[in-house]
Amino acid sequence: MYLSTSFLTRLSLFAFSATALPSTVNHASSPLSLQMAKSIISRNQGILTGQADVSALLQAGFTQKTFHQILSIYPNSSLVPILKAYITKSVDSVVPVVSNATRDTSYPLDRLSSGNGLLRLWQETGEEKYERALEALRKSVDLQPRNAQGGLWYYVYPYWSYLDGMFSLTPFLAAYTNEVGDSTTTETTLEDMVLQLDLLWQHCYSQETGLLVHGYDARRTAVWANSVTGASPHVWGRSLAWYCMALVDTLELLPPTAAPVRRYIETRFQQLMPAVVAAADRKTGAWWQVMDRPGEAGNYLESSASSMFVYALLKGLRLGALSTHAVSNDTAYYNGGQTAYVDVAKKAYAYIADTFVVHNGNGTLGWNGTVGVCSLNSTASYEVSDCKMKKCAWLLTRCNSTMWGSRLFTTVLWGRWLLCGPVWRWKDWTGLSCLGADEGGCLQIEKAVIGKQDISCDNMIV
């Protein structure tokens, strides 16, 4: 699905801010996560203004989660009252949109990303409007169309399930179950969470790469669907990164009684991350837009997925879900010594910070190199077409002066949809997807440094 440009930067800031400032940055600087948070607030991002943009709910939920993490790490910051007020503003903008469970099913599963913020505000204030919206979101999961195996449709495309939706679904269900559910509903919900994660794994896992492709069609009728599994043909970086973040975020929120679910998620995470590490670009440490076609014409190193993988790696280490020793799975092996995962995350972080973070000169930050769209509502094939690229680039150039400023354009096309859409570059403003991913990565390193965790963060500062 298309993600608005106002969303794209926040995604990378979320994942990237769960890391810290590299040693090349002035030590007097404030933490990168706080700089990015102020940039988001200055542009009034993460606040719904209507129901037309289906990605807006994910934007809002991402902002709420990001700012909540910042508050937990910097409880004494002067920004605390501002961040708290902004979270409330974002949640309040969501309430009228998600308070009807039936209507909620017309939105992608991404709508559930605001559920955690609604839950917290209801617990803090007891206000009925938050409870009503929270319960509508929870009920909408039960009303969501499913395939014959019980897999949730991601959106309106019949019988199609995407990795993307897990980032919003499973952390919401885990938090809701932990705080609200009774013994009967808790067991059922936990089983359903595992089912959703596992169906995607069973259908989308690639024996060749050890990675998961974007999604699957349970009826295997889509032009791109594998005739046996229904899987799409390629590994899209950001979609896989959503899934990785879903695993670690869910682990953190599971109730104490959910030991079997915890074991399942940890096992899958430990199986997946060695292949993710093996897929990193050896020179830069970042990850490719199409991860199963590294270095091919039209492919490029993509900033939001790279930031999200940094987030998942470091949070997985912090939660004890990953060992710091050499790692391997059936299809990929990585041996970086005692701190294998940390080395990979640090290398990627340094490249991301040096390459994609934009200092606008007015006290705000921008972000480069994030894909605008990848959709399976297409042929889902990998192709390079100079003719199509030049035509689309011409159309985009006509909009540059009035809408977005300078932009790069990819030659990778995905059927009638651009695989990457435009590759965004921001100067005076930023989109939320990449800003959100960036925030997450920065915060993980900042949390490690503040807590003096031994994950070899000696070259990173706050």
Residue pairs with C-beta under 8 A, 6 or more apart in sequence:
1 54
1 55
1 108
1 155
1 373
1 375
1 377
2 55
2 372
2 373
2 375
2 421
3 11
3 55
3 58
3 372
3 373
3 431
3 433
4 53
4 55
4 56
4 59
4 431
4 432
5 372
5 404
5 424
5 426
5 431
6 43
6 45
6 59
6 429
6 431
6 432
7 45
7 55
7 56
7 58
7 59
7 62
7 431
7 432
7 433
7 436
8 304
8 367
8 370
8 371
8 372
8 424
8 430
8 431
8 432
8 433
8 434
8 435
9 366
9 367
9 370
9 424
9 426
9 430
9 431
9 432
9 433
9 434
9 435
9 436
9 438
10 40
10 45
10 46
10 59
10 62
10 63
10 66
10 430
10 431
10 432
10 433
10 434
10 435
10 436
10 439
11 62
11 238
11 304
11 307
11 308
11 370
11 431
11 432
11 433
11 434
11 435
11 436
11 437
11 438
12 303
12 304
12 307
12 308
12 356
12 367
12 370
12 433
12 434
12 435
12 436
12 437
12 438
12 439
13 33
13 36
13 40
13 66
13 307
13 365
13 367
13 430
13 432
13 434
13 435
13 436
13 437
13 438
13 439
13 440
13 442
14 62
14 65
14 66
14 307
14 311
14 435
14 436
14 437
14 438
14 439
14 440
15 241
15 245
15 304
15 307
15 308
15 309
15 310
15 311
15 312
15 436
15 437
15 438
15 439
15 440
15 441
16 32
16 307
16 310
16 311
16 349
16 352
16 353
16 357
16 434
16 437
16 438
16 439
16 440
16 441
16 442
17 32
17 33
17 36
17 37
17 66
17 69
17 70
17 438
17 439
17 440
17 441
17 442
17 443
17 446
18 33
18 69
18 310
18 311
18 314
18 315
18 439
18 440
18 441
18 442
18 443
18 444
18 445
18 446
18 447
19 310
19 311
19 314
19 345
19 349
19 441
19 442
19 443
19 444
19 445
19 446
19 460
20 31
20 32
20 442
20 445
20 446
20 448
20 449
20 457
20 460
20 461
20 462
21 29
21 31
21 32
21 353
21 442
21 460
21 461
21 462
22 349
22 350
22 353
22 354
22 459
22 460
22 461
23 459
23 460
23 461
24 350
24 353
24 354
25 32
25 353
25 461
27 461
29 35
31 74
31 442
31 446
31 462
32 353
32 357
32 365
32 438
32 442
32 446
33 70
33 73
33 439
33 442
33 443
33 446
34 70
34 74
34 77
34 79
35 365
36 365
36 435
36 438
36 439
36 442
37 66
37 67
37 70
37 79
37 83
37 439
38 79
38 363
38 364
39 364
39 365
39 366
39 430
39 435
40 46
40 63
40 66
40 430
40 432
40 435
41 82
41 86
42 364
43 364
43 429
43 430
45 59
45 63
45 430
45 432
45 435
46 59
46 60
46 62
46 63
46 64
46 86
46 90
46 432
47 60
47 89
47 90
47 93
48 56
48 57
48 59
48 60
48 90
48 93
48 94
48 97
49 56
49 93
50 56
51 97
54 107
54 108
54 110
54 155
55 108
55 110
57 94
57 97
57 98
57 107
57 108
57 110
57 111
57 113
57 114
58 108
58 110
58 111
58 113
58 168
59 432
60 90
60 91
60 93
60 94
60 113
60 114
60 117
61 94
61 110
61 111
61 112
61 113
61 114
61 115
61 116
61 117
61 168
62 113
62 432
62 433
62 436
63 86
63 87
63 90
63 432
63 436
64 87
64 90
64 91
64 113
64 114
64 116
64 117
65 113
65 116
65 117
66 436
66 439
66 440
66 443
67 83
67 86
67 87
68 87
68 116
68 117
68 120
69 439
69 440
69 443
70 77
70 79
70 83
70 439
70 443
71 80
71 83
71 84
73 443
73 446
73 447
73 450
74 80
77 83
87 117
87 121
88 121
90 114
90 117
91 114
91 117
91 118
91 121
91 130
94 114
94 117
94 118
94 133
95 118
95 129
95 130
95 132
95 133
98 104
98 107
98 111
98 114
98 118
98 133
98 136
98 137
98 140
99 129
99 132
99 133
99 136
100 136
101 135
101 136
101 137
101 139
101 140
101 143
102 140
102 143
104 111
104 136
104 137
104 140
104 143
105 140
105 143
105 144
105 145
106 156
107 155
108 154
108 155
108 164
108 165
109 144
109 152
109 154
109 155
109 164
109 165
109 166
109 168
109 169
110 164
110 165
110 167
110 168
111 137
111 140
111 168
112 137
112 140
112 141
112 168
112 169
112 172
113 167
113 168
113 172
114 137
115 134
115 137
115 138
115 168
115 172
115 175
115 176
116 171
116 172
116 175
118 130
118 133
118 134
118 137
119 134
119 175
119 176
119 179
119 180
121 127
121 130
122 130
122 131
122 134
123 179
134 176
137 172
138 176
138 180
141 152
141 169
141 173
144 152
144 153
145 152
145 153
145 158
146 152
146 153
147 153
147 159
147 161
147 218
147 219
148 218
149 199
149 218
150 192
150 195
150 199
151 161
151 195
151 196
151 199
151 200
151 218
152 161
152 165
152 169
152 196
153 159
153 160
153 161
154 160
154 161
154 162
154 164
154 165
154 215
155 162
157 376
157 377
158 219
159 217
159 218
159 219
159 221
160 215
160 216
160 217
160 218
160 222
160 376
161 199
161 200
161 203
161 215
161 216
161 218
162 214
162 215
162 239
162 376
163 200
163 204
163 212
163 214
163 215
163 239
163 240
163 242
163 243
164 215
164 238
164 239
164 242
164 243
165 242
166 196
166 197
166 200
166 242
166 243
166 246
166 247
167 242
167 243
167 245
167 246
167 249
169 193
169 196
169 246
170 193
170 196
170 197
170 246
170 247
170 249
170 250
171 246
171 249
171 250
171 253
173 189
173 192
173 193
174 193
174 250
174 253
174 254
174 255
174 258
175 253
176 189
177 185
177 186
177 189
177 190
177 255
177 258
178 253
178 254
178 255
181 189
186 255
186 257
190 258
190 260
190 261
193 250
193 261
194 261
194 264
194 265
197 246
197 247
197 264
197 265
197 268
198 264
200 212
200 215
200 216
200 243
201 212
201 268
202 229
203 216
203 218
203 229
203 230
203 231
204 212
204 213
204 214
204 215
204 216
204 229
204 231
204 232
205 211
205 212
206 212
206 213
206 231
206 235
206 292
206 331
207 330
207 331
208 292
208 331
209 235
209 275
209 279
209 291
209 292
209 331
209 332
210 271
210 272
210 274
210 275
210 278
210 329
210 330
210 331
210 332
211 235
211 240
211 272
211 275
211 276
211 279
211 291
211 292
212 235
212 240
212 243
212 272
213 231
213 232
213 233
213 234
213 235
213 236
213 292
214 232
214 234
214 235
214 236
214 239
214 240
214 374
214 376
214 380
215 231
215 232
215 239
215 376
216 225
216 226
216 229
216 230
216 231
216 232
217 224
217 225
217 230
217 232
218 230
219 225
219 230
220 226
220 227
220 228
220 229
220 230
222 230
222 232
222 376
222 380
223 379
223 380
224 232
224 233
224 376
224 378
224 379
224 380
224 381
225 231
225 232
226 232
226 233
232 376
232 380
233 380
233 381
233 382
234 290
234 292
234 293
234 380
234 382
235 279
235 290
235 291
235 292
236 289
236 290
236 291
236 374
237 287
237 288
237 289
237 290
237 291
237 302
237 304
237 305
237 306
238 302
238 304
238 305
238 308
238 371
238 374
238 433
239 374
240 276
240 291
240 305
241 287
241 304
241 305
241 308
241 309
241 312
241 437
242 308
243 272
244 269
244 272
244 273
244 276
244 308
244 309
244 312
245 308
245 311
245 312
245 315
245 440
247 265
247 268
247 269
247 272
247 312
247 316
247 321
248 269
248 311
248 312
248 315
248 316
248 319
248 321
249 315
250 265
251 262
251 265
251 266
251 269
251 319
251 321
252 315
252 319
254 261
254 262
254 265
265 321
266 321
269 316
269 321
269 322
270 321
270 322
270 327
270 329
271 329
271 330
272 329
273 312
273 313
273 316
273 322
273 327
273 341
274 327
274 328
274 329
274 332
274 333
274 334
275 329
275 331
275 332
276 287
276 309
276 312
276 313
277 313
277 327
277 332
277 334
277 340
277 341
277 344
278 332
278 333
278 334
279 287
279 288
279 291
279 294
279 332
280 286
280 287
280 309
280 344
280 347
280 348
281 287
281 288
281 294
281 301
284 301
284 347
284 348
284 351
284 355
285 344
285 347
285 348
285 349
285 350
285 351
286 301
286 302
286 303
286 306
286 348
286 351
286 352
286 355
287 301
287 302
287 305
287 306
287 309
287 348
288 294
288 295
288 299
288 300
288 301
288 302
289 299
289 300
289 301
289 302
289 305
289 371
289 410
289 412
289 419
289 420
290 296
290 299
290 382
290 412
290 419
293 299
293 382
296 382
296 384
297 384
297 411
298 384
298 410
298 411
298 412
298 413
298 419
299 412
300 369
300 410
300 412
300 420
300 423
301 369
302 369
302 370
302 371
302 420
302 423
303 352
303 355
303 356
303 367
303 368
303 369
303 370
303 434
303 437
303 438
304 370
304 371
304 433
304 434
304 437
305 437
306 348
306 351
306 352
307 352
307 434
307 437
307 438
307 440
307 441
308 437
308 440
308 441
309 348
310 345
310 348
310 349
310 352
310 441
310 444
311 437
311 440
311 441
311 444
313 322
313 341
313 342
313 344
313 345
314 342
314 345
314 441
314 444
314 445
314 448
314 455
315 440
315 444
316 322
316 341
317 324
317 341
317 342
317 455
318 444
318 447
318 448
318 453
318 455
322 341
323 341
324 338
324 339
324 340
324 341
324 342
324 455
325 338
325 340
326 333
326 334
326 335
326 336
326 337
326 340
327 333
327 334
327 335
327 340
327 341
328 334
328 335
334 340
334 344
336 343
336 344
337 343
339 455
339 456
342 455
342 456
342 457
343 456
346 456
346 457
346 459
346 460
349 441
349 445
349 460
352 438
352 441
355 368
355 369
356 367
356 368
356 369
356 370
356 434
356 438
357 365
357 366
357 367
357 438
358 365
358 366
358 367
358 368
358 425
358 426
358 427
358 430
359 365
359 366
360 366
360 427
360 428
362 428
364 428
364 429
364 430
365 430
365 435
366 426
366 427
366 428
366 429
366 430
367 424
367 426
367 430
367 431
367 434
367 435
367 438
368 424
368 425
368 426
369 408
369 423
369 424
369 425
369 434
370 423
370 424
370 431
370 433
370 434
371 410
371 419
371 420
371 421
371 423
371 424
372 418
372 420
372 421
372 422
372 423
372 424
373 417
373 418
373 420
373 421
374 414
374 417
374 419
374 420
374 421
375 414
375 417
377 417
378 414
378 415
378 416
378 417
379 414
379 415
379 416
380 414
380 415
381 414
381 415
382 412
382 414
382 419
383 412
383 413
383 414
384 411
384 412
384 413
385 411
385 413
386 411
388 413
389 409
389 410
389 411
389 413
392 409
392 418
393 409
396 407
396 409
396 422
400 406
400 407
404 422
404 424
405 425
405 426
405 427
405 428
406 425
406 427
407 422
407 423
407 424
407 425
408 422
408 423
408 425
409 422
409 423
410 418
410 419
410 420
410 421
410 422
410 423
412 418
412 419
412 420
413 419
424 431
424 434
445 457
445 460
446 462
447 453
448 455
448 457
449 457
449 460
449 461
449 462
450 462
